[in-house]
Amino acid sequence: MHIFGEEEVLSIPFHVVIFMLTGCPMLAFVLCLSTSILFHYEMAVSTHCGVPNWLPSLSAVVAYAPERYIWRFLLGISCTPRLAMAFAFRNYLISSSLWPLPLLSRFRWSCHLACALNASLTNVIANLNIFLFRFSRLCHLPFLQ
């Protein structure tokens, strides 16, 4: 990957990047689920209507203190390369010689649009990760009493 001129500044194999992008959320879920089961199983599987659960839901898994921070940290780590990949793909496609010149302006516009949509999706995922579970907990508090 050539980033600045002809010098290769950073070279990471693509399979390592994909493994990190998919491995961090999976590792976060497995760590949070196992921590929730080990440390506070009864609180994680209890419901306000008294229905027994075998495993806690995702919102119950990330509702308590250690799991919440593990979840946010690992998902935050996986969001950073997603943003870098969006801009790297845009730069690669714009600089490639795959498209003829008459369609170049539309192609550049569509590359910028795809990059903006990809970056906004990553930001939405990161913000939902931070704010949604906090808001969801406040909505469920009246049922827990």
Secondary structure as the mmCIF struct_conf table of DSSP 4:
data_model
#
loop_
_struct_conf.conf_type_id
_struct_conf.id
_struct_conf.beg_label_comp_id
_struct_conf.beg_label_asym_id
_struct_conf.beg_label_seq_id
_struct_conf.end_label_comp_id
_struct_conf.end_label_asym_id
_struct_conf.end_label_seq_id
STRN STRN1 PHE A 4 PHE A 4
TURN_TY1_P TURN_TY1_P1 GLY A 5 GLU A 6
STRN STRN2 GLU A 7 GLU A 7
HELX_RH_AL_P HELX_RH_AL_P1 PHE A 14 PHE A 39
HELX_RH_AL_P HELX_RH_AL_P2 TYR A 41 VAL A 45
TURN_TY1_P TURN_TY1_P2 HIS A 48 CYS A 49
BEND BEND1 TRP A 54 LEU A 55
HELX_RH_AL_P HELX_RH_AL_P3 LEU A 58 VAL A 61
TURN_TY1_P TURN_TY1_P3 VAL A 62 VAL A 62
BEND BEND2 ALA A 63 TYR A 64
HELX_RH_AL_P HELX_RH_AL_P4 ALA A 65 SER A 95
BEND BEND3 SER A 96 SER A 97
BEND BEND4 TRP A 99 TRP A 99
HELX_RH_3T_P HELX_RH_3T_P1 LEU A 101 LEU A 103
HELX_RH_AL_P HELX_RH_AL_P5 LEU A 104 ASN A 127
HELX_RH_PI_P HELX_RH_PI_P1 LEU A 128 LEU A 132
HELX_RH_AL_P HELX_RH_AL_P6 PHE A 133 LEU A 144
#
